[in-house]
Amino acid sequence: MLLDDALAGVELVRSLEGPIVDVGSGGGTPGIPLASVLPDRTVTLLEAERRKTEFLEHWADELPNLDVVWGRAEEQPLEQFGVAVAKALAHPPVAVEWCLPLVAEGGAVVLWVGPSADRQAIATAAAKIAGEPTESPAGFAVIRKTGPTPPGFPRRPGIAKKRPLA
Ligand SMILES: C[S@@+](CC[C@H](N)C(=O)[O-])C[C@H]1O[C@@H](n2cnc3c(N)ncnc32)[C@H](O)[C@@H]1O
């Protein structure tokens, strides 16, 4: 169930500091459940499709710690968050490339991943953009941001999918 899936990440996200961004939030997973159970944390739902953000904005009226931003990950201000979470956003190396620039040095990206996720590909992509995988519970890939976003990133919209880092 979608809610169970989202809530499986609560303790992991709780253990990481700073404001949270849910990248490619779609219908609001995992950001809305996280905002609901972590009321002292700011959660931003970032979503590229306008129509979807209109739906998400109704939730922002209900939860005071929830913000909604319409836009693409590659076009956001850099390093504004402590944690970027993403579920079913894109192929994991692409998701890593989109999420890491949003996180400040010392922060982390948390991807909800399936059992067949290629962890070597995630590590290879992360290494090119100041990220390093760290111990991750089953079903997740946690990538620490180890330095500032390197020059040249984020690449222009479309490039990460066309020429993935791994
Ligand atoms: C398959 S949906 C997953 C939605 C939700 N996270 C879930 O697990 O149900 C992926 C979402 O990511 C959004 N998206 C894709 N690329 C994006 C980008 N570069 N920046 C922001 N959102 C993006 C899409 O519009 C879509 O709503």
The ligand as a Tripos MOL2 file, in Angstrom:
@<TRIPOS>MOLECULE
LIG
   27    29     1     0     0
SMALL
NO_CHARGES

@<TRIPOS>ATOM
      1 C1          6.0190    8.1780  -11.3890 C.3       1 LIG1
      2 S1          5.6570    9.6910  -10.5960 S.3       1 LIG1
      3 C2          5.9370    9.2790   -8.9010 C.3       1 LIG1
      4 C3          5.1230   10.1240   -7.9800 C.3       1 LIG1
      5 C4          5.2420    9.8020   -6.5000 C.3       1 LIG1
      6 N1          6.5610   10.1140   -5.9830 N.3       1 LIG1
      7 C5          4.8590    8.3790   -6.1920 C.2       1 LIG1
      8 O1          5.7090    7.6030   -5.7290 O.co2     1 LIG1
      9 O2          3.6860    8.0250   -6.4300 O.co2     1 LIG1
     10 C6          7.0340   10.7500  -10.9860 C.3       1 LIG1
     11 C7          6.7170   12.2360  -10.8320 C.3       1 LIG1
     12 O3          7.9250   12.9780  -10.9870 O.3       1 LIG1
     13 C8          7.6470   14.1670  -11.7070 C.3       1 LIG1
     14 N2          8.9170   14.5810  -12.3150 N.ar      1 LIG1
     15 C9          9.6010   13.9610  -13.3180 C.ar      1 LIG1
     16 N3         10.7480   14.5890  -13.5760 N.ar      1 LIG1
     17 C10        10.8230   15.6340  -12.6950 C.ar      1 LIG1
     18 C11        11.7970   16.6680  -12.4890 C.ar      1 LIG1
     19 N4         12.9010   16.7230  -13.1970 N.pl3     1 LIG1
     20 N5         11.5600   17.5460  -11.4860 N.ar      1 LIG1
     21 C12        10.4190   17.4950  -10.7590 C.ar      1 LIG1
     22 N6          9.4590   16.5440  -10.9190 N.ar      1 LIG1
     23 C13         9.6680   15.6330  -11.8820 C.ar      1 LIG1
     24 C14         6.5800   13.7490  -12.7140 C.3       1 LIG1
     25 O4          5.8150   14.8440  -13.1660 O.3       1 LIG1
     26 C15         5.7520   12.7490  -11.8790 C.3       1 LIG1
     27 O5          4.6880   13.4020  -11.2190 O.3       1 LIG1
@<TRIPOS>BOND
     1     1     2 1
     2     2     3 1
     3     2    10 1
     4     3     4 1
     5     4     5 1
     6     5     6 1
     7     5     7 1
     8     7     8 2
     9     7     9 1
    10    10    11 1
    11    11    12 1
    12    11    26 1
    13    12    13 1
    14    13    14 1
    15    13    24 1
    16    14    15 ar
    17    14    23 ar
    18    15    16 ar
    19    16    17 ar
    20    17    18 ar
    21    17    23 ar
    22    18    19 1
    23    18    20 ar
    24    20    21 ar
    25    21    22 ar
    26    22    23 ar
    27    24    25 1
    28    24    26 1
    29    26    27 1
@<TRIPOS>SUBSTRUCTURE
     1 LIG1         1 GROUP 0 **** ****
